[in-house]
Amino acid sequence: MAKKILFLTGKLAYDSVEKVLSDMAPLPFEYRIHRMSVSVAALMTDKMIARRIQPSDYKDCDQIIVPGRCRGDLTALSHTLGVEVIRGPEEIKDLPAFFGKASKPIDLSRHSVKIFAEIVDAPQRNIDSIIMKATAFGDAGADVIDIGCLPQESFPHMEEAITALHEAGFKVSVDSLELNDLKRAAKAGADYLLSLTEHTYYLAEESDAIPIL
């Protein structure tokens, strides 16, 4: 009998996960994809999954695969749910390689827009790790490295990260809903400020950074 796997993802990534898995056919396992009630899959945590997933969601499944950036203790989560929970790759496009299949190369050499690549867990990385991730994104075709700030998590080395990325030759954006994060980013010389709202758009007038609503 084929192994049954449940893939957990967020609202924004659901279609991409579905397409990548479909393109990988035939597969040696059966699968379902469960859309969690969170927009960004990378923001999932073990506690969030334990609270929100229902036994009926993973009924008959032999394994649950969560996004590679999911934070928390998956061993404890496996015990709580009664089924093995493991991390998948950090990027959806790497699912084929995760299962030992060759992925289709993507041509990013021709484009008329700027490609932003977000380091979604930047506050949890040290400077060397941020530069390493940015370099990988740059090699993959990214034009701008986006520093993602995590809700209710401090980022004391944000300014240092922006400076280091600039020194490495990258354009930098900072994405946050927190006013203080955006103010610090603007003062540190970020090239773009993301997720501005009606309450924070005025920062565009106080900075040379390009605002993105």
ABEGO torsion letter per residue (X at the ends): XBBBBBBBBBAAAAAAAAAAAAAAOBBABBBBBBBBBBABAAABBAAAAAAABBAAAABGBABBBBBAABBEBAAAAAAAAGBBBBBBBABAAAAAAAAGBBBBBBBAABBABBBBBBBAAAAABBAAAAAAAAAAAAAAGBABBBBBBBBGBBBAAAAAAAAAAAAAGBBBBBBBABAAAAAAAAAAGBABBBGBBAAAAAAAAABABBBBX
